[in-house]
Amino acid sequence: MKKRIERVVRVATLFVCAGLLYALVVKIFHIGIPCVFHEITGLRCPGCGMTHAMMALLHLDFTAFLQANIFAPVIIIFFIISFLSTSVRYIKKGVYRLSAVNTFVEVSFLVLFIVWGIVRNFIGI
C-alpha cells in the first residue's frame, strides 16, 4: 500500500508541477495553448477560458475567474473529486477502474459539460 501512496503522490506532484510550469510560461511569454475547437468553428467550447480562469485563480481574482468561464468551478471540483476517488480506490484495492458510481458521475459531468458548451454559445458567454 505504501508504494501505491507514493505513486499517487508522484502523479499529483507531476500534475501540479506541470500546471505551475504552464502558468509560468503563460505569465512570462503571454502565450497559452489555443483552443482548436474555437479556431476551427469560431464557437467557444465548454472549456474555453480555462487558462484565463486558472491564472485569475492563482492571483485570487475570483471575479475574473468566473468571468473567464463561469463553469470553471464545476470543472475544477469535478477533476479534484475524480482524482481523489480514483486515487483512494487505487490505494485501497490496487485497481484503476472506476466504480459504477464514478462512471455515473463522469457521464453526468460529460453531459453537463456538453450542455454548458451549447448554452454558452446560444447566450453569448
C-alpha positions in Angstrom: 0.0 0.0 0.0 2.9 2.4 0.7 4.1 2.1 -2.9 0.6 2.9 -4.2 0.5 6.0 -2.0 3.9 7.1 -3.3 2.7 6.6 -6.9 -0.4 8.7 -6.3 1.7 11.4 -4.6 4.2 11.4 -7.5 1.4 11.7 -10.1 -0.3 14.5 -8.2 3.1 16.3 -7.9 3.7 15.8 -11.6 0.3 17.4 -12.5 0.8 20.3 -10.1 4.3 21.0 -11.3 3.2 20.8 -15.0 0.3 23.2 -14.2 2.6 25.6 -12.4 5.2 25.4 -15.3 2.4 26.1 -17.8 1.2 29.1 -15.7 4.8 30.4 -15.6 5.1 30.1 -19.4 1.8 31.9 -19.8 2.9 34.6 -17.4 6.3 35.2 -18.9 5.6 34.8 -22.6 1.9 35.8 -22.6 1.0 32.8 -24.8 -1.2 29.8 -24.0 -2.5 26.8 -25.8 -5.1 28.0 -28.2 -8.5 26.3 -28.4 -8.5 24.2 -31.6 -12.3 24.0 -31.5 -12.6 27.8 -31.3 -10.0 28.2 -34.0 -11.9 25.9 -36.4 -15.5 26.8 -35.7 -15.4 30.3 -34.1 -17.6 28.9 -31.3 -16.5 28.7 -27.7 -16.0 25.1 -26.4 -17.1 24.3 -22.8 -13.5 24.7 -21.6 -12.7 27.9 -23.4 -11.3 30.4 -20.9 -9.8 27.9 -18.5 -6.3 29.2 -18.9 -7.5 32.7 -18.0 -9.6 31.3 -15.2 -6.7 29.5 -13.7 -4.4 32.5 -14.0 -7.1 34.6 -12.3 -7.4 32.0 -9.5 -3.7 32.0 -9.0 -4.0 35.8 -8.4 -7.0 35.2 -6.2 -9.1 37.3 -8.6 -12.4 35.5 -8.2 -14.4 37.9 -10.4 -12.0 37.4 -13.3 -12.0 33.7 -12.6 -15.8 33.4 -13.0 -15.8 35.8 -16.0 -13.3 33.7 -17.9 -15.5 30.6 -17.6 -18.4 30.5 -15.2 -18.4 26.7 -15.3 -14.7 26.7 -14.2 -15.5 25.9 -10.5 -17.6 22.9 -11.5 -14.8 21.7 -13.8 -12.1 22.1 -11.1 -14.2 20.4 -8.4 -15.1 17.5 -10.7 -11.4 16.9 -11.5 -10.3 17.1 -7.9 -13.1 14.7 -6.7 -12.4 12.4 -9.6 -8.7 12.3 -8.9 -9.2 11.8 -5.2 -11.8 9.0 -5.6 -9.7 7.2 -8.2 -6.6 7.6 -6.0 -8.4 6.2 -2.9 -9.7 3.2 -4.8 -6.2 2.6 -6.3 -4.5 2.9 -2.9 -7.1 0.6 -1.2 -7.6 -2.0 -3.9 -4.8 -1.5 -6.4 -7.3 -1.0 -9.2 -7.6 2.0 -11.6 -11.0 1.0 -12.9 -13.9 3.3 -11.9 -16.8 2.1 -9.8 -20.4 2.3 -11.0 -20.9 5.5 -9.0 -17.7 7.0 -10.5 -18.9 6.1 -14.0 -22.3 7.6 -13.4 -20.7 10.9 -12.1 -18.3 11.0 -15.0 -21.1 10.5 -17.6 -23.3 13.1 -15.8 -20.4 15.6 -15.8 -19.8 15.0 -19.5 -23.5 15.7 -20.3 -23.3 18.9 -18.2 -20.1 19.9 -20.0 -21.7 19.4 -23.4 -24.9 21.3 -22.4 -22.8 24.1 -21.0 -20.9 24.3 -24.3 -24.2 24.6 -26.2 -25.8 27.1 -23.8 -22.7 29.4 -23.6 -22.8 29.8 -27.4 -26.5 30.5 -27.5 -26.4 33.2 -24.8 -23.0 34.5 -25.8 -20.9 34.0 -22.7 
